[in-house]
Amino acid sequence: MKEDQGKKMGTEVKEIEIEIESMEKPQEKTEEVKRLPPWTQQVTVRGVIASIVIGSMYSVIAMKLNLTAGLTPHLNVSAALLGFVFIRTWTKLLQKTGFATTPFTRQENTMIQTCSVACYSIAVGGGFGSYLLGLSRKTYEQAGIDTVGNSPTSIKNPEIGWMTGFLFVVCFVGLFVLIPLRKVMIIDYRLTYPSGTATAVLINGLHSQGDKLAKKQVQGFMKYFSMSLFWGFFQWFYSGKDDCGFSQFPSFGLQAWKQTFYFSFSMTYVGAGMICSHIVNLSLLLGAVLSWGLMWPLIGNLKGHWFPKNLPDSSMKSLNGYKVFISVSLILGDGLYNFIKVVVFSITSIYCRLKHQHQRQNLKIVGDEQSKALDDLKQDEVFIRENIPLWIGVTGYIIFSIISATVIPTMFPQLKWYFVLVAYIMAPSLAFCNAYGAGLTDINMAYNYGKVALFMLAALSGKENGVVAALAGCGIIKSMASVSCNLMQDFKTSYFTMASPRAMFLSQAIGTAIGCVIAPLSFFLFYNAFDVGNPEGEYKAPFALIYRNMAILGVEGVAALPQHCLQLCYGFFAFAVMVNMVKDLSSPKIGKWMPLPMCMALPFLVGAYFAIDMCLGTLIVFVWHKIEKKKAELMIPAVASGLICGEGLWILPASILALAKITPPICMKFLAS
């Protein structure tokens, strides 16, 4: 009996304690909201400096990945972690020297992440490895001087002046287009934006996990950063000529090396493989085996039957034509399917939401605020309180649209002003569809919206103007849709970290402005130091040729294809659609093993080596998770960031040495005995 009474009393005491805690929590949450720094204090000088350093470094890394493999992983989480490491190191150094420092908050961390990501995103999506480089003379010559539709007037060589101006006018439009719909998409529709949410979870974790775990991450980052930097410096000495050095090491034998199957010892690709999902890396490897392991050797043996013997492999009427157009068919099949899927999914979701809202109003359901979680109410309050005035969005969009419609036709006379004007009239609806779809699926479809514009403008502008108009118009739509979607992802991050939307908008604007300057400088660092666009070199820039040929295809149709290529393109287009359908319609157990056609297409042109490097990264992650899951979840972002940043930093001195005509002293090369 006494034991029962004691248990009852213990239960009652616990219930009372829980009630007291539940009564205290709202007060604590309210106090936390009141203690939040104002938005003007969330954007700090040290934060902007950190953003410039991180954004510049990631711009160089992203540019290298763009110009080599054409694939750049999401570095949002890595940028948030690096911002944390940067400011923590900064504040500790100042404290040791006796200087007082202001506390480093999660809001400031969010601001650094937003600004640095906005900066390097220009290098990723600014068209330096695709539609802008596709206008160059070298890409024109690679596409075939005698190719029908490849007009000799459709050339605009890269120059820092027009590229910087183009980026400023097209990127800033995207900042303003969705500001009026900010509350609708984040609070009313409760769109998930998985990447933005994941970044917020990391930032909140970094600022609540304690110094011990944060110190482990910082040490892990610095350790692998140093190792990667030293490795980049060490292997430079052995790369005196083309096809020399560790990056050309015949890991699986010389015969495999000739078909690009070798481990290139690139810490950047290994780190990228650790960040990318397993299915991305395995899709790359499958594409490499299918193309360089099977198709290209077989088609190469048909020289003299399918295409003339006297043509070099780099000709678009030779083996290179099959590589390019089969890649295009995979990309278009995957892109078209996902484009239709996301649009239908978005329209259906909006219709269901409106219908549900109408039913709720008819049933007079009240008390909605009470059903919301306390954290949601707190986050809603902060998000709504820091409102961005509607007139800023409307005025900014109109002003930049007018500037863009005036300036772009002077840069590209082939793209008429009325096409630009129509593009900006349609832009808000396209931006909304893209941002809404990304909120549901985490897929940024900006490239696919750009491709739709590319084909439409190529068909409408005629043979002489079609290629330039298509590539420039593609850049307008793609940049606007991408920047507006990135901003909405950042708003979602700020929602969970309770950072001010005003601070996020200002950070995005600062990062975009910095990126519009840094990205062209990063591009010309590579363009002047290395042989960019050489299909036999390291910096192949595969998407430049792909985009130009898509424009030619839009102008001329299938007449641009080599013999039997059309049938192969039909097959791979159908394959891309079928794989996506199986993935969506089958059970998760089957669907999760379906490859990604977009990823499969990249090795078709570039080669197998980077897929092997990235698969090593995914193998490290897989084994690490099996051995120590908790430690892996904590340390993988830090280790991957260190590997990427270390070798990425070495690119700067390596480029300077190349510009100064200083070559490595040793050429390590392997020959058959």
Salt bridges, closest charged atoms under 4 A:
GLU32 OE1 - LYS378 NZ 3.77
GLU108 OE2 - ARG46 NE 2.75
ASP188 OD1 - LYS183 NZ 3.10
ASP211 OD1 - ARG88 NH1 3.29
ASP313 OD1 - LYS303 NZ 3.30
ASP368 OD1 - ARG360 NH2 3.14
GLU369 OE2 - LYS372 NZ 3.89
ASP375 OD1 - LYS29 NZ 3.37
ASP375 OD1 - LYS378 NZ 3.78
ASP380 OD2 - ARG190 NH2 2.75
ASP380 OD2 - LYS372 NZ 3.05
ASP531 OD1 - LYS138 NZ 2.61
GLU556 OE2 - LYS463 NZ 3.71
ASP584 OD2 - LYS341 NZ 3.50
